[in-house]
Amino acid sequence: MSALLEKIRDAEVEDDLVRRGQRIYEEKLRSILEPEQCGRFVAIEPESERFFIGDTGTAALIAAHTAMPQHLFYLARVGYQAADTLHGHGNSNR
């Protein structure tokens, strides 16, 4: 397989993983996890819909990979739109 086709395939797998992980979070986990777990991280395995909670993204992913080492996971921060924030210095574009 060419490098370009491999990149396209990988991007499609990632898009599908994100889509399915977000759907599971919104439809099944949000009501279970919020507000008691707000601010913690959840790693979701889309095929089985198993999920793993951690105080950090790393902790959630370690728990997930320990239990299911051959699988990929969608990572979300409970109660937030994004799993992490960007920090930095610079000029504002106001």
Beta strands, then each sheet from edge to edge (+ up, - down):
strand 1: 41-45
strand 2: 50-54
strand 3: 74-77
sheet 1: 2+ 1- 3+
end
